């Protein structure tokens, strides 16, 4: 498919899945050549640019591919112009956060033979646990299911972060596929991996539950523990993605409590998360949830471009989100 399609549109609430798919496709291109990176905001301002770049040759006459990081339907007009041309473009890979396979851009592409649309949902704990064990076997650090599940929880079920932790374990244990060394809980503690108990889960819950009075103390703890602002915000992104997935399954009039009990019984949701999820699913639904995702995405961009004031920006942003949640109640 990577050889047949020219435009790839990856979307959905699982950012790590979207990114993994984009990298996988780029790796499958026969002759990827030069990479031209664009943002959705740039293409929204200048929608003709995508088609121009996709049909022009590089400075040295080599092949090229275009990588677009967009939010929602920012790239819609640019994609519409791109596919209306007569000359086949170079490969275009679009990572579309906050978009779904029902978005206008996806609808433009879904029935075309030269395009691929794929939507990614966050994996459940069981599948991430299995993935972590497989990573360990590949790197020479076999582990028990209990340890693999602990790592999966510690990284918020983000496979990108899980791969980093397993790699650190292999380095710490001096393990290789040819000379495997079993991973242990003690080794995982030793590499300094911060688990959600170090502050992530509590702060995420306090903010999204709208517990405004508790926010200042949690923010002080964030600073004392030296939690990475971007890493912390990723925990919020993963919870927002989980809320979007669960909310979509419940529907506008579903029984939140009964649904969560079913998910817990099926081990798709961790039992300790049930009380917080019940509160958050009542606070963040429909348009409110969409605005939450947009706010977190904008905050992420601000942190990446203003690293020196990241802690202050994050504190302000989380306080605003907490107040918004409290207004719901």
Order of alpha helices (4+ residues) and beta strands (2+ residues): beta-alpha-beta-alpha-alpha-beta-alpha-beta-alpha-beta-alpha-alpha-alpha-alpha-alpha-alpha-alpha-alpha-alpha-alpha-alpha
